[in-house]
Amino acid sequence: MKVIIVGGVAGGASCAARLRRLDEKAEILMVERGPYVSYANCGLPYHVGGSIEKESSLLVATEQLFRNQFAIDCRTNCEAVSISTGKKTVELKNHLTGEVTTETYDKLVLSPGAAPIRPPLPGIDLPGVFSVRTVPDARHIREWLDRDTEQASVPNANTGVDTISKPKRAVVVGGGFIGLEMVENFMHRGIEVTLIEKLNQVMPPLDPEMACLVERYMTKHGVHIELNDGVAGFRKSGSGSLEVLTESGNVHPADIVILAIGVRPETALAKNAGLEIGKRGGIRVDEHMRTSDPNIFAVGDAVEVKDFVTGQWTLIPLAGPANRQGRIVADVIAGRDARFRGTQGTSICQIFEATIAQTGASEKLLKMLGDNDYEKIYLYPNSHAGYYPGAKMMVIKFLFRKSNGLVLGAQILGEDGVAKRIDSFAMAIQMGCTIYDLEESELSYAPPYGSAKDPVNFAGMVAADVLRGDMPLCHWDSLGNGFLLDVRNPQELEVESVPGAFNIPLPQLRSRLGELPRDREILVICRSAQRAYYATRILLQNGFRAKNISGGMLSRSHCTIK
Amino acid sequence: MKVIIVGGVAGGASCAARLRRLDEKAEILMVERGPYVSYANCGLPYHVGGSIEKESSLLVATEQLFRNQFAIDCRTNCEAVSISTGKKTVELKNHLTGEVTTETYDKLVLSPGAAPIRPPLPGIDLPGVFSVRTVPDARHIREWLDRDTEQASVPNANTGVDTISKPKRAVVVGGGFIGLEMVENFMHRGIEVTLIEKLNQVMPPLDPEMACLVERYMTKHGVHIELNDGVAGFRKSGSGSLEVLTESGNVHPADIVILAIGVRPETALAKNAGLEIGKRGGIRVDEHMRTSDPNIFAVGDAVEVKDFVTGQWTLIPLAGPANRQGRIVADVIAGRDARFRGTQGTSICQIFEATIAQTGASEKLLKMLGDNDYEKIYLYPNSHAGYYPGAKMMVIKFLFRKSNGLVLGAQILGEDGVAKRIDSFAMAIQMGCTIYDLEESELSYAPPYGSAKDPVNFAGMVAADVLRGDMPLCHWDSLGNGFLLDVRNPQELEVESVPGAFNIPLPQLRSRLGELPRDREILVICRSAQRAYYATRILLQNGFRAKNISGGMLSRSHCTIK
């Protein structure tokens, strides 16, 4: 059996290595258009930023390793230019020699990835406007930065000051993962950054009120963020650097520009071969990662996958799923019944000292699908026991099914312990956990790591209070006409209060119930919604109609954004 | 309805607060023998060590808060001295006034905790020999340390050197959680520590080959560890400090001694009331936490609980389960059908820069139960992508059912990312995950946080390779008579090699198969068992009998201990 694998990074490389392990006799040919196979795509922004100093660190496995260790015919700088599904052949072009050869296959695996979107804007090909996809991309960006640095440092050449940290200006276009990682890495190099995003939020998979917190955090760290403004073009400025022109008419000076406005599945090869393409623009595959041609498989950023939570087709260009898909295809080719269960969109991103992470469905996705059978809560727990030093408040948005308590999704921002919790939620979603399961999860606790009631338990408990009817809930963006009751202490109100809210500190509530209206819904406020929960319980049991405002004062400023 | 809760920490306090939320009308009386309710038991070692500077930080909720916010009759320094189950009364003794009163109850909740074991050894009551259970315990230890410091610092009073960091000597007796936390915290104060443990390992819930790594790590950090030696007694030395005498005849000088040889459920009250006590010495309860008397419940360290994985009764004195049990009892008293699902023994402990954590069953527990339907693997993955700085190797021991792949347990030691992974395993065990589920888990990955194949995925994949028969496995402690094949490179062998092992570097294996015996089982060695896995695949497919030695050279030194 002869298997050709097109694309030697992530999915393709995983597939090749696994297939060799499963089938010592198969003839495996892996071709990669670029000069490197199996490189650490996800590390590129950090190589630009300097955290990963050596380019060689990014090369996980070399062409030689594939040849020597796996007996795989591995060819770099070799592009598959066309497929004949009838003849079962692939035409390969060697980019170094220009030579074109034809290879036959029994099975073909496509792992072409996705290409950065480069709209035909004026000036987009100017030197200094970069994408970040490949090792050479990162190398060119570093060379550009170092060149600029040398020029800029001439006047101070004698100061001995590290010229790398001199202020320079970057414009990053696009506030998704790559964009944010590039922002962080430019800042790490001491470069001033303006982030331009056409949408009304950064990090499109997040809900806007969570993205808002990310934006504030970045702004606090000195990033200039321009939302709701698309890029119109680029031009050289008088001083020889660049200018980024936006649709609103603004002009942003820049010594370097990064285009990170998204990626598009590389489907040309598949399309030309007549393979089915999905509505989202990715190669359509079944659960065995098989395309519409039974002898051709596809994996990674180029394919559409099923969203595990919503069941919808989606494009999720992430490394983890790509690697697992590569394994699955190898299994299937080797005659095993392996299936891809879909993707949850689990993602995580470092932003200065903070981490933003997500898994499962967002509220905006559910809304888009017309799914109203969900509830959300906002939580602000400490990352570990508050009495142990270093505890940081994290913000959790947690989504669950109203009808049965199924865990749907979580979004977390914080400076400590975020990865720990998002992984628990991710595992919970995979296994079909309900909020009642989360109430009972037994997670690791010692003062430096968590709390006896972990944030994950806490999410389950609060959600269960809602679904059991113990704590009717409302949200800042839809308060309606309720009577606002603030149960905080007077000193707290001096810092921030809600106009029109009536104050009865919680300890006085039982003795002052007579002051509250029985004909209106009482919406209870405190700092984090905990005391308001206690107050809600008192009110409900005394015959009042009462609701807790989720997240209390802590959610007010970001949950009221439009 | 009148509910009396005996014990105002963790389980008792959780129960009281939850019961008030569920039932505004119930009369709730919570009595606590000590001077504080709801204090942070788990923080005591860190208060001694100085990480938690203020004693007040440990007081999570006060008597006043319970009275004012929860309308709970909360009494400290008040001990329940006897129960009449017939009359449904409890006799309470006020330790400040000596007054004894009798209170009736409809429901009674026992949350008496567990007491540090203090065997009747000579000198055990000498000043300077402490247990660590209560806030006053921690206060007395701090006072003792400060007093000693002043004495010790007299000769250097003029140097201005911080006398807190002066070397002093502590002996910690017992290598469980509290013992290890005390060791860490003494070291943090600059005190020299000897740890004496009667068993052949620290951290009894761990398997010995994992505990061995903890011991080595602690030794490397300057802790003197004496295993296999019990304490015989204590005496004053000539210089006025203490000496700890051991069963082996050793004498360890000490300025302070901590007794941390375990805890014993406080069952006197329950026993005298005729309640059933289990074989492990804890109060026996059903899944609603109800004792043998239908009106009496018990929670926390004093009760026996079902081990979630093995189904056995066990004593697991941990804060998380105690808190959840308290909630469950409140639910049950309020007429709800809440059940405790048992405990997994999820635990975590900080040791200098490292973290040791565990969840589910250990191998020694399975062996003790005569359960042979399990397999184990040792893994040494990086905490995050190796190409991103700061990645640390972690050691994972992973246990799973041989017959069906069910996840049974995990033990992890490492300096980064341990809590994240143990929580994923904990959630996996709760939800009945198999290793095949773990293969497909979608956990958070970006270079600073993980790898495209997370250590949790990796555990699933390796385990699945074993159960699918792709990678027959063996272990260093039971190699038998196999032919040892080392597939590392010659340079690696120069550092450490296995006597008698034949070397063929992996890239040469396919061409040198003729040098290998066909009549013997070939046991393959490499550094971490990854290349050995590749080699095993090559051998198996070429008709050899081959097994991979789990963990490779990395597991050799700790997995061969007796």
Interface residues (C-beta under 8 A of the other chain):
Chain A: A10 R20 R21 L22 D23 E24 K25 A40 C42 G43 Y46 S51 I52 S57 L58 V60 N68 Q69 F70 A71 F177 E181 F308 L318 A319 G320 P321 A322 N323 R324 R327 R341 T343 Q344 T346 S347 I348 C349 Q350 T355 A357 T359 A385 Y387 Y388 P389 G417 A419 K420 R421 I422 D423 S424 A426 M427 A428 Q430 M431 G432 C433 D437 E439 E440 S441 E442 L443 S444 Y445 A446 P447 P448 Y449 G450 A452 K453 D454 V456 N457 M461 D470 L506 P507 R510 R531 Y533 Y534 R537 I538 Q541 N542
Chain B: A10 R20 R21 L22 D23 E24 K25 A40 C42 G43 Y46 S51 I52 S57 L58 V60 N68 Q69 F70 A71 F177 E181 F308 L318 A319 G320 P321 A322 N323 R324 R327 R341 T343 Q344 T346 S347 I348 C349 Q350 T355 A357 T359 A385 Y387 Y388 P389 G417 A419 K420 R421 I422 D423 S424 A426 M427 A428 Q430 M431 G432 C433 D437 E439 E440 S441 E442 L443 S444 Y445 A446 P447 P448 Y449 G450 A452 K453 D454 V456 N457 M461 D470 L506 P507 R510 R531 Y533 Y534 R537 I538 Q541 N542
